[in-house]
Amino acid sequence: MARMKLYYSPSSPYARKVRIVAIETGLDKKIEMTNVALTPVAANADVDKHNPIGKIPVLSVKGMDLFDSPVICEYLDSHHKGRRLFPRKGRERWVALRQQAMADGLLDAALLVRYEGALRPEDKRWSDWSEGQMKKIDGVLAQLDAEAKALKGKLTVGTISVACALGYLDLRFADMGWREKYPRLAKWLAAVSKIPSIKATAPPPA
């Protein structure tokens, strides 16, 4: 395989998902990590060259740029000989993809709340918008807590996605206290956070 370059940020939960998959598939040593700085209102020229959407993560392989995180993760998972993180068939596959969808949906809502509070001028902020997004986050947390048993076992793209989403809440929404409300989910995260790939990619303190 041609050497790859990943454009990422240590605090990006989507990029973290890719980094975990890279470690779990043994491909991390073949990837050049390029730390970039960008926000929705401050583009990065290097990223724009490789992704017309202007977002990270982006994986550059010879002759091709891949985005976003589900696509990159599936590409990496198709280029190793070990156990697949994207189950190939049956209920296990759809459970993993559904978990990934819930986790990414949680992250989408969390990022919108984050940008509304941190980037939008104070006089233009819309509290109803933020409250609506927080309800989505709470709905996903409730569903994941109810299905905590399905998160157990070997890592899949679904459980990796959930771990990254919860890690982002801890980074940017530390005061929301989700662990008290969803103890089964909190117990699962405590256990999975000891896995080396997840521990190694933990975001830096806010």
Buried (B, 14 or more C-beta within 10 A) or exposed (E): EEEBBBBBBEBBBBBBBBBBBBBBBEBBEBBEBBEBEBEEEEEBEBBBEBBEEBBBBBBBBEEEBBBBBBEBBBBBBEEBEEEBBBBEEEEBBEBBBBBBBBBBBBBBBBBBBBBBEEEBEEEEEEEEEBEEBBEBBBBBBEBBBEBBEBBEEEBBBBBBBBBBBBBBBBBBBEEBEBBEEBEBBBEBBEEBBEBEBBEEBBBEEE
